[in-house]
Amino acid sequence: MEIIIDYARCPPCSELKCVDNCPWGVFQVEAGKKPWVADVTSCVLCGICEDICPYKAIKVKREKRP
């Protein structure tokens, strides 16, 4: 599993929906900066970050099961 943030599509965002809406605290941000994945091990693959990002800059890559 991997969380990819496409920083080319992720402008400086005053809303920071990915940070504020992740119930497991996967993302963090420094003042005036873009979000980053701080704790990928806490991710439960819910996809809230993908769905809520207005710029569609986040992708959760799930492992395919055989």
C-alpha positions in Angstrom: 0.0 0.0 0.0 1.2 3.5 -0.9 -0.2 7.0 -0.7 0.8 9.2 -3.5 0.4 13.0 -3.5 0.8 14.5 -6.9 2.3 17.8 -5.9 1.9 19.2 -9.4 -1.9 19.0 -8.8 -1.7 20.0 -5.1 -1.6 23.8 -4.9 -1.1 25.6 -1.6 -4.4 24.7 -0.1 -6.0 26.8 2.7 -8.6 24.0 3.3 -6.2 21.1 3.9 -9.2 18.7 3.7 -6.9 15.6 3.6 -5.2 16.6 6.8 -8.3 17.7 8.7 -10.5 14.8 7.6 -8.3 11.8 8.0 -9.5 10.0 11.1 -6.2 8.2 11.5 -3.9 11.2 11.3 -1.9 9.9 8.3 -1.2 13.4 7.0 0.7 16.3 8.5 1.5 19.8 7.2 3.8 22.6 8.3 2.6 26.2 8.2 2.3 27.4 4.7 3.4 24.1 3.2 1.7 21.2 1.4 0.6 18.1 3.2 2.8 15.0 3.4 2.3 11.4 4.5 3.5 11.2 8.1 2.2 7.8 9.1 1.4 5.4 6.3 1.1 2.5 8.7 -2.0 4.1 10.2 -3.8 4.2 6.9 -6.8 1.8 6.7 -7.4 2.3 3.0 -10.7 4.1 3.5 -10.1 6.5 0.6 -11.5 9.6 2.3 -8.4 11.6 1.3 -8.9 10.6 -2.4 -12.6 11.5 -2.3 -12.3 14.8 -0.5 -9.3 16.3 -2.3 -10.8 19.0 -4.5 -7.8 18.7 -6.9 -7.7 14.9 -7.1 -4.1 15.0 -6.1 -4.1 12.0 -3.7 -4.1 8.4 -4.8 -4.1 5.4 -2.4 -2.5 2.5 -4.2 -3.9 -0.7 -2.8 -2.1 -4.0 -3.2 -3.9 -6.4 -5.6 -4.8 -9.7 -4.1 -3.9 -12.8 -6.2 
